[in-house]
Amino acid sequence: MNNNQERRGNYPMPEEDMYKLSSINKVMKKERRLDELDRLYEVSQQKKVWKNVVFACGLVNLVLFSFALVGYLKDVQ
C-alpha cells in the first residue's frame, strides 16, 4: 500500500481481515471501489477453493479409511 497522501476516508482493508469476514458478499455489495472489489473477489475465490480442497481431502480420507477397514475385516475372517 502506498502511504503517500491516501485520499480515502477509510484505508483499504488488510487481506488478513478480508479472510476473517464471514459474509464477504455483503461487503462486496457495499463496496464501490474497483480495486477493493477485485481484492474482495480474489479472497472469496480463494476461500471457495480452500473449502473445496479441504472437502475433497476429507472425502478421500474417508474412502481410504473405508478400504482399509474392509481389507482388515476380510483378513480377520
N, C-alpha and C positions, 0 to 999 in steps of 0.2 A: 504494500500500500504506500502510496506517495503522500507524505505528510506536508507537502507544500500547499498551504492555504486550501484546506478542504472546505468547500463552499456549502456542502450539505449540512443541514442541522443535525442529522444523526449519521454517524460514521457507518461504513459498511460492516455488516455483521461478520465476526470471525467464523471460519469454517468449523471450528470446534463447536460453537454454539448452534450452527446450522444442523450438524449431525445429531444434536441433542433434541431438536424440535420434534415433538410428537405429531403435530399437524402441519407439515411443511406446505401442504396445498393451500391452507388458509393464508399463510404468509405470502405465497406466490400470487394469490388473487389480489392482495392488497398492494403488492409491490408494483411500482411503475417504472423504475429504472431498469433499462435493458441489461446493463452489466450485472446487476444484482439478480435479475431473473435468470440469466444464464448460469450464474453460480448456484442458485437455488435448484434449478433444473438438473444440473450436474450432480448435486448432492442427492437429490431424490432418486436419480437413476442409479447412483452408486449404492444407495440403501436398498433399492429393489434387487439389484444384482447380489448384494451380500445376503439378503434374506433367501433368495433362490438358491444360492450356493450352499448355505447352511442347511436348508431343507433337503437338497439333493444329497448332501453328505450324510445327513441323518437317515435318509431313506436307504442309501447304500449300506450303511452300518446295520440297519435292521435286516436287510436282505442277507448280508453276510453272516450275521448272528443266527438267523433262522437256518441257513445252510449248515452252519456249524452244529447247531442243536439237532437238526435232522440227522446229520452224519454221526453224531455222538449216540443218539438213540438207536440207530441201526447197528452200530458197533456193539452196544450193550446187549442187544437181543441176540 
